[in-house]
Amino acid sequence: MSDMTEQPQKRPERYLVPGVFVLVVGSWELGIHWGKVAEYIVPAPSAIVKALINGLKDGTYISNSLTTLGEAMAGFAIATMLGLALGTLIAQSRTVEKTLYPYLITIQTTPKVAIAPLFIIWFGFGIASKIIIAATVAFFPILVNVIAGLRSTDQQRIDLMRSLNATPWQIFRMVRLPSAAPMIFAGLNVAVIFAILGAIVGEFVGSKHGLGNLIVQKNFNLDTAGVFAALACLSAMGVSLHLIMHWLQRRLLFWADSTQTPNV
């Protein structure tokens, strides 16, 4: 009986999370009405909900969300494949690392907003340029975590496999990769959100569809409630992808210690 009474106290976030949300939204709504703030400056939550419902009914937010999601997921898939392949290669060879890493750092430190117009010029206003920008933004977190994860493998386990005459592939598959998997998933969790940001940046610069293009249009028309509604769609998308990645991590890394598994 005592365990049942203590259980709610062990997870106060069940009440704090919705409680903080209600407090913030309620204060926001009252502050807008009492302060008589113009809707085109800061809309009330009720106006945002109304704009969101109208946009969902006519399909505007759904179609543009699917466009942005498709661009982000395609870019994330490309970044994942390149990050895993190149990260594995760099982790296995110091020569490759010293040769390629300076160029990778240069690419990473270059602001993506600055080079996004170039991608639009090179690859057009279609979906291809957005996918490439999303892949570019999402690539580096995966690469870094793959390298760090593969190099954090316990050397004693590797020596044990070598004493059993294991091949380099067997050592990689049975020791290095499982040991690096928690860190790799941490990088994927970050990268999937970065992919959305990359797609939005590309849509801001030049596009005909997507939530980024929709935000630019509504901002130009001073439809601030519509902008916030589009941001709500982006937030829902990001949270959903984060939860999916967290679920996959728990399913695939069921053997890992939950207290040691990185979780972003």
Salt bridges, closest charged atoms under 4 A:
GLU13 OE2 - ARG11 NE 3.37
GLU29 OE2 - HIS33 NE2 2.68
GLU97 OE1 - ARG94 NH1 3.25
GLU97 OE1 - ARG151 NH2 2.71
ASP223 OD2 - LYS218 NZ 3.36
